């Protein structure tokens, strides 16, 4: 009985102190810069999340340069912020500045990307699991196709980039053991619409005018949008003649889904800051140390998930 | 006939590349009519080469004056972004075309003024716009891929007249127009004179500054056309990626075409064949089904081979070898 009471009171304390901390917490956020639409959406969502929680967010745009990020982090330390979020532009070279933050007892949370530094220098990293993203896409196709024979063509991301390697791996894991599904062709579309369209055009010509292709798997939505145009111009129906599954969940793919031209996408959520703020609030309240890696949800969207509505909710995030 | 002989190395290289691609992927040469337009891999080569072909036209003239234009890729991004913004705002196609072309011309004139009148070295002068241009384009689009849905403008990228896709018609027409302009007048000769020796040509009364400015202006105009084609093609302006690194492909096309980076003699036809060689390779690699890790290696090996065979040193050796064999044959 006594123990229960204690637990209840400590929970109440935690909630109280959590709320108190959130109200006057100042967080510095060093963003990479504006390299893509997703990045812009991440910035927007981070600002929204901070506003909802009453967190004072100090934002620094690094314009794709690590030296700017290091400067920004040093600035945050000098200002005595309560926590620092970093979306690291590269993986190496963080040890010194993170040690300075540690000395000043300011917890650091990494967003979206991991780094090569001793784990004790940062609180945690919030990222998606790219292999899992590929797996979710592959599992959708396995379920959707059933027992039919299916030749898949794959539009890879930039050759050698980690999302390209991991999303390919995850998809292959998902279709392994399903002999009816095979990857007939795989080429890089450099994550862009133009290249996605050009590569899809050549796939269609190489595979009997596209009649032999049952689905296209693109490592991002932009290439899928390009592929959809190539399929249409070849006189086929994207979404029915050739299924389209991709990753990222940018607004434009939902327009295509609403038209029935795309079938499924796996979300790379721009809300990396939400989970980061959650753990920071807990850490500040009672020192709860989170695990070193927090995986974000990789949600699957299909035509059944009200694509029009999702588009409306996403279109103003700055994608 | 003399012209044809000059183009022989480039035509030979194109033929060899096409035959190689044809061997790797049968069906490469089959052209059919689908939905009232020509359809096939060979047509794809003609369509996909359009941006580089257009850039190569302007680049040939610039290089002939001993200059270089690194900004064309960024100019493509700027004009694409402006065109997409205007189309999305509901402006009519003639307005969009006029504004975008004028903007390309303006970018070219900016480069031309820096090079011809302020005497800044071309590689640095055009680097300024190359670096700043993509930022300008991002400012215009607000950092997003600006999409639009306007069949009239998209026609430039994916439409067809008499079954021939628009991009093919555009680069052919532009090549013909600029080619006639410089070769049916003395302009071409004057450009070559400026490229070989600017000071000497100025002393004999050639208005070198104006000519150099004009070549950069034409280069900007070509980049504007290329920018509109890629924008119309994907129904959107991608400021981050439109025209990215295409300036290098254009320079490569000019070099494969045999125009020297040291200025002087040039051939627009040869540069266009150079662009076709590059694109035939690209399409061939895509059709081959090889893993993407090989793309750049294959491209590099083929291009090094072509350039080696074209190099004066190797050509001399080959001539000497031929003469030697002939003499030996005569002795017998």
Interface residues (C-beta under 8 A of the other chain):
Chain A: X34 X35 X36 X37 X40 X156 X159 X160 X185 X186 X187 X188 X190 X192 X193 X194 X197 X198 X199 X201 X202 X203 X205 X206 X222 X225 X226 X229 X233 X234 X235 X252 X318 X319
Chain B: X25 X27 X34 X35 X39 X40 X41 X44 X48 X138 X142 X143 X144 X145 X147 X158 X230 X233 X234 X235 X236 X238 X240 X241 X242 X283 X286 X287 X289 X291 X292 X293 X295
